[in-house]
Amino acid sequence: MSTLYYKIRGQGKPLVLLHGFLENHQIWDAFAEDLTSKHRIIAFYLPGFGQSPLVAKSPFTLAEVATEINQCLREITTEKVDLIGHSLGGYVALAMVEQSPQFFSSFGLFHSTAYADSTEKKEARTKTIDFVQRNGALTFTSNFVPPLFANPAHEAVSFVKDLAIQTDQATVIHYLGAMRDRPDRTNVLQTFEGPVLFMAGSKDTVIQPDALKSQAKISKNAVLKIFEGIGHMGMFEAPQETLACLTEFLEG
């Protein structure tokens, strides 16, 4: 039996929500409330975050994280599910669909990408790992959140920062390595038969909107939405607009 922690609420077709790096399932609490009348929301703590234990094998890959969640999902439901991943959660979602495409009706990349890290990004992650090893996780996690928002003084920054600083050093280091080493998964976009949602912010410094425009052209059944004036945290920066987009996608 899986030891992953998850929260279930609502009624209807299963909808899996995966949080991003240095987050936990609480980022979806307010955002997903309006979805519970038509969807059974399954919000996970990714392995190593919150009450979910870290992957036993270290270092690990995002494919191994995906395997753990897919196995847990099969214990929860036999129905096909919709899957939405934010940032790191999107990387994991792609690996999940790659492993078991028949298990998913649709999936969405919420400020995420199927591309692998660039050489520069890989080098930056390696430097960050070295920084965390030398200085501890808190020095890194306490400064990670504000640049994710188009407005670093946004009222939600303190909430997300409080989540970030709870992350253990081992989790920070191992996920930085797993993200750095993840492969390009545009093959998933090419082969998946169901709808794929791409959501991005025009001021996102982590996931460039132009990269998602290119990926949407690869997918057989893509829905692309770029939200003006927001950064990497659409569920807080434009909650009504992003929720409306997601709702239309799920019901379309």
N, C-alpha and C positions, 0 to 999 in steps of 0.2 A: 504493500500500500504506500502511496506517495506521502511524503512528509511536507510537501509544499503547502503554504498557507494561502488561502483565498477567501474572498467574501462573495456571497451570492445574494442577490435580491431581485425582486421583480418577477414577472410572469411572461411567458411567451418563448419565442425562439432564442436559443442561447447566443449571447454576444460576449466574446472574450475581450477584455481590455488589458493591455500590457503597458506598464509604466516605463519611464525612461531612466537614464543613469542618475544615481543619487536621489531617486524618488521612491515612492511606494504607492500602493493602490489608492491611498487617500487623495491623490491628485484628481481622481475621477469622481469623488463623492458628490459634490454639488453639480458637477457637469452632467453626470449620468442620471440624475434623479428623474428627469423628464422622460427618460427612455424606459423606465421600469414598468410602465403600463403595458408595453408591447414586447418587451424583451426581458429575458432572464439574464441579468448581468453577472458575469463571472470575472471578478477583478483579482488578479494574482499579485502576491509579492513574488518577484523574480527571486531565484535562488541566491541567498546571501543577503537579501534585503528584508528588513523587518523580522518576522518570525519564521521565514523560510530559510532552512540551512543552506550554506554554500555547497556547491557541487563538490562531492567528495574528492574527485580527482583534480589536482591542481598542478600546473595550470590547466584550465579547461577551455573549450571552444564554445562559441555561441550555438553551434549545432548540438552540443551536449546539453546545453541549457534548454534548447528547443525539445530535445528528446524527453527530458524530465517533464516539461509542461504538457507535451502531447500524451505522455503516459498518464499523467494526472487527469487530463481531460477525458480520457477514455473511461476513467473510474467515475467521472461525474455524469457523463451523458453519452448516449449512443446516437444522438441527433447530429446532423451537420450544423456547424456553427459559423457565425460571422466573427471576424478577428480584426481588431484595431490595435496598432502598436505605436506608441509615441517614442520617437528618437531611438534609443537603444531597444525599446520594445518593438519597434518596426524591424530592426535587424533580426531580432529573435523571431518575429512573426514570419519573415521571409524564410528562415530556416525551418520553421514548423510546416509551412505550406510545401516547401521543397520535399520534406520527408513524407508528408501525408496529404497530398493535394485533394484527395477524395473526401477528406474529413471537413473541408471548408467550403461554404457557399460563396463567400467573398472575403476579401481582406483589404485593409487600408493602412497606408503609411502616413501617419500624422506627424509632420515635421521629421521625416525619416527618408532613407534612400536605399536603393538596391546596389548602388555602386560601392566598391571597396574604398578604403581610405587612399588618398593620394600619397605619394612619397613624402611630401611635406607634412601631411597629417600624421602619418605613421611616425615620423621623427618626433613630432610634437608630443605624441602619446608616450613614446619611449622616454622623453625628457621629463614628462609629468610623472611617470612611474618612479624615475630616479629621485625626483623632488619629494614625492610622498614617502619614499623609503628613508630619505635623509631627514625630513622635517615633520613627518607624521601626517595623518589624513586630515585632521582638523584645519590645519593651515591652508590646505587645498580646498576642502569642501565648504569652508566658511566664506570663500570668495568666488565660488563657482557659479552661483545662481544669478546675480544681478545682470551680467552680460547676456544672459539668455533672453531677457526682455528688451523690447525696443525702448522702453522707458525704464531705466534701472531703479527708479523710485516708485514703480508700480506697487499698489497696496498688497499684492499677492507675493511679493518678493520675500518678505519675512516668513510667510508660511512655508514656501518651498525651501527656503534656506534652513528652516528648522528640521525639515525632513532630511535634507542633504547632510547636515552635520551629525546625524545619527548613524551614518554609514561606517561600518568597520573598515579598518585599513586594508585587511586582506581582500575584502570585497572590492574596494576601490582599485587596488593594484591588479587583481585578476581580471576584472572587467575591462580595464584600460588595455590590457594585453589582448583580451579576446576580441575587443572591437578593432584594435589595430590589425590583428591577424585574420579578420573575417574575409572571406572571398567575395568577389563580385557575384551577385545573385540576380542579375538581369535575366538569366535563363528562366527564373521563376515567373517573371513578368511575361516572357514570351510564350510559355507553355500553359499557364493557368487559364482555365476555361471560363471562370467566373469573373464578376466585376471586380475591379481594383480601384480604390480611392486614393488619390494623392492630394494632400492638404499641406499648404505651405504659407509662410508669412513673407511679405515683400521685403521685410527688414531682418530676416533670419540670417544671422552670421554663421550658423552651424550648418544648415542645409540650404543651399542656394536654390531659389525658385527655378532658375533656368535648368538646373540638373533634373528637377522633377518634370519639367516640360518635355525634356528629352526622353525620360523614362516613360511618360504617359504615351508617347508615340510607339513604344515597344509593346505595350500591353494590348491584348486583343479586345478588351472591354474596359477602357479607362474612363474615370471621372476625375478631372483636375480642377482644383480651386485654389487660387492664390488670394490671400487676404491682405489687403493693403494696410500698411502702417503698423503691422505687428511683427514680433520676432519669432522666437522658438516655442512659445508657450501659449498657443492659441486657446486652450481650454480656460485660461485666465485672462488673456489679453482681449479676446473677442469671443466670449462664451456663447452668446446668443447666435452669432453668425456661424461659428464652427458647429454648434449643436444642430442648427437648422440644416447645414450641409450634410452632416452625418445622418440625420434623420431621413432626409430625402434619399440619400444613397441606400440606406437600409430598407426603405419602403419601396424603392423604385424597382 
